[in-house]
Amino acid sequence: MAESNFDITRKFVRVMRTLPNGLIEFEFAIGDPDVAAELVMPKAAFDEFCAANQVELLTTEKAAPLDAEASDADFHWNLHQATHQRFR
């Protein structure tokens, strides 16, 4: 069996955007920043959530696939993108 570097003590947050009403849209991940749940919270709750989980803040830009023609390139999207653009 392959050895895994999955570390459940590491938690990640990537802020996607702040809405005009003050809500924060963000991705939260445990162990692997590429496997995340998308959440929405008011700013105060978001700040408390981040402090309680001792998160690592990530940039908004995800790394692009190394080969845009790769067979898994169709899977490099998030729910926010799916609601604002048309896919094949």
C-alpha positions as a printed NumPy array, in Angstrom:
array([[  0.   ,   0.   ,   0.   ],
       [  1.293,   3.477,  -0.884],
       [  2.224,   5.805,   1.953],
       [ -0.06 ,   8.831,   2.252],
       [  0.891,  12.377,   3.278],
       [ -2.719,  13.179,   4.186],
       [ -2.533,  15.132,   7.454],
       [ -5.89 ,  15.735,   9.155],
       [ -4.323,  18.301,  11.473],
       [ -3.837,  20.694,   8.529],
       [ -6.88 ,  22.763,   7.606],
       [ -7.144,  25.148,   4.684],
       [ -9.353,  28.074,   3.671],
       [ -9.493,  29.684,   0.239],
       [-11.691,  32.806,   0.109],
       [-13.551,  32.87 ,  -3.198],
       [-15.284,  36.238,  -2.821],
       [-17.023,  38.631,  -0.445],
       [-20.626,  39.359,  -1.357],
       [-22.092,  42.889,  -1.194],
       [-24.115,  41.87 ,   1.885],
       [-20.896,  40.956,   3.739],
       [-21.102,  37.185,   3.417],
       [-17.827,  35.385,   2.708],
       [-17.827,  32.547,   0.149],
       [-14.931,  30.182,   0.789],
       [-13.613,  26.659,   0.432],
       [-12.663,  24.688,   3.537],
       [-10.449,  21.618,   3.328],
       [ -8.922,  19.186,   5.796],
       [ -5.702,  17.389,   4.925],
       [ -5.706,  18.179,   1.201],
       [ -6.522,  21.666,  -0.126],
       [ -7.788,  20.206,  -3.416],
       [-10.668,  18.364,  -1.709],
       [-12.828,  21.106,  -0.228],
       [-16.356,  21.973,   0.808],
       [-17.743,  25.331,  -0.272],
       [-19.209,  27.381,   2.593],
       [-20.768,  30.812,   3.123],
       [-20.659,  32.722,   6.427],
       [-20.961,  36.261,   7.745],
       [-17.547,  37.923,   8.308],
       [-17.647,  37.573,  12.117],
       [-18.532,  33.865,  11.925],
       [-15.872,  33.325,   9.25 ],
       [-13.191,  34.932,  11.436],
       [-14.25 ,  32.789,  14.407],
       [-14.345,  29.648,  12.229],
       [-10.817,  30.288,  10.927],
       [ -9.444,  30.934,  14.418],
       [-11.138,  27.869,  15.922],
       [ -9.818,  25.622,  13.136],
       [ -6.35 ,  27.241,  12.956],
       [ -6.574,  27.307,   9.167],
       [ -3.906,  28.039,   6.593],
       [ -5.124,  30.728,   4.181],
       [ -4.61 ,  29.878,   0.511],
       [ -4.597,  32.18 ,  -2.501],
       [ -7.752,  32.4  ,  -4.595],
       [ -6.036,  30.988,  -7.666],
       [ -5.745,  27.224,  -7.828],
       [ -2.891,  25.675,  -9.727],
       [ -3.863,  24.971, -13.317],
       [ -3.533,  21.421, -14.591],
       [ -0.058,  20.749, -15.98 ],
       [ -1.535,  19.6  , -19.289],
       [ -4.753,  21.312, -20.332],
       [ -5.459,  18.347, -22.612],
       [ -4.986,  15.812, -19.808],
       [ -7.813,  13.344, -19.336],
       [ -8.616,  14.778, -15.895],
       [ -8.644,  18.432, -17.037],
       [-12.458,  18.342, -17.164],
       [-12.519,  17.825, -13.396],
       [-10.641,  20.999, -12.403],
       [-13.609,  23.189, -11.44 ],
       [-15.603,  24.13 ,  -8.359],
       [-19.291,  24.627,  -7.648],
       [-19.004,  28.419,  -7.838],
       [-17.619,  28.157, -11.377],
       [-20.345,  25.707, -12.373],
       [-23.052,  28.219, -11.489],
       [-21.465,  30.987, -13.573],
       [-20.187,  29.278, -16.72 ],
       [-21.317,  26.647, -19.143],
       [-19.365,  23.409, -19.397],
       [-19.235,  20.992, -22.301]])
